[in-house]
Amino acid sequence: FPSHDTSKYCFQGERPKSVIRSTRLGGCELVHPNQKPDELMVDIVADYASPYGVVLDPFMGSGSTGVAAVRTGRKFIGVEIDPKYFEIAKRRIQEELASAPLFDSIKEVQPELFPGGQ
């Protein structure tokens, strides 16, 4: 029988042993009843998704996980059954893509070319 404990595939190193705390979104910020704060999802995606992998969200809702994938430079696949929320998620992810830098500064990519931080 294969093991159903997938934690050895999901986590690099030890499994987390603490609770992740985050501020809750206010009523006027919500576009979906179960919407997660973008900053929380950025932390989770950055910590638990491979930098070269694909983030899958089969219940995309408002697209917070997709926004986090864009912010952390990961590929993303999202699925949402409700057309209203699909359009909201699509708009949010497109807006994030439009505001994301396409290239890192050469100073950030190859700092050795700039001795003394010039």
Solvent accessible surface area in square Angstrom, and as a share of the most:
residue,aa,sasa,rsa
1,F,245,1.02
2,P,104,0.65
3,S,71,0.46
4,H,165,0.74
5,D,79,0.41
6,T,78,0.46
7,S,17,0.11
8,K,129,0.54
9,Y,157,0.60
10,C,66,0.40
11,F,45,0.19
12,Q,160,0.71
13,G,71,0.69
14,E,138,0.62
15,R,139,0.51
16,P,63,0.39
17,K,172,0.73
18,S,92,0.59
19,V,112,0.65
20,I,90,0.46
21,R,206,0.75
22,S,59,0.38
23,T,116,0.67
24,R,223,0.81
25,L,36,0.18
26,G,33,0.32
27,G,65,0.63
28,C,133,0.80
29,E,99,0.44
30,L,62,0.31
31,V,58,0.33
32,H,32,0.14
33,P,103,0.65
34,N,103,0.53
35,Q,28,0.12
36,K,95,0.40
37,P,15,0.10
38,D,24,0.12
39,E,115,0.52
40,L,30,0.15
41,M,25,0.11
42,V,31,0.18
43,D,81,0.42
44,I,52,0.26
45,V,7,0.04
46,A,48,0.37
47,D,101,0.52
48,Y,75,0.28
49,A,27,0.21
50,S,57,0.37
51,P,84,0.53
52,Y,203,0.77
53,G,23,0.22
54,V,82,0.47
55,V,17,0.10
56,L,111,0.55
57,D,21,0.11
58,P,63,0.40
59,F,172,0.72
60,M,13,0.06
61,G,6,0.06
62,S,4,0.02
63,G,0,0.00
64,S,7,0.05
65,T,19,0.11
66,G,0,0.00
67,V,4,0.02
68,A,0,0.00
69,A,0,0.00
70,V,24,0.14
71,R,110,0.40
72,T,34,0.19
73,G,64,0.62
74,R,31,0.11
75,K,143,0.61
76,F,48,0.20
77,I,96,0.49
78,G,23,0.22
79,V,79,0.45
80,E,34,0.15
81,I,169,0.86
82,D,51,0.26
83,P,102,0.64
84,K,125,0.53
85,Y,38,0.14
86,F,78,0.33
87,E,92,0.41
88,I,29,0.15
89,A,0,0.00
90,K,78,0.33
91,R,109,0.40
92,R,36,0.13
93,I,24,0.12
94,Q,100,0.44
95,E,94,0.42
96,E,31,0.14
97,L,100,0.50
98,A,91,0.71
99,S,86,0.55
100,A,29,0.23
101,P,112,0.71
102,L,154,0.77
103,F,175,0.73
104,D,93,0.48
105,S,52,0.34
106,I,92,0.47
107,K,92,0.39
108,E,126,0.57
109,V,89,0.51
110,Q,72,0.32
111,P,82,0.52
112,E,121,0.54
113,L,103,0.51
114,F,57,0.24
115,P,100,0.63
116,G,82,0.79
117,G,65,0.62
118,Q,147,0.65
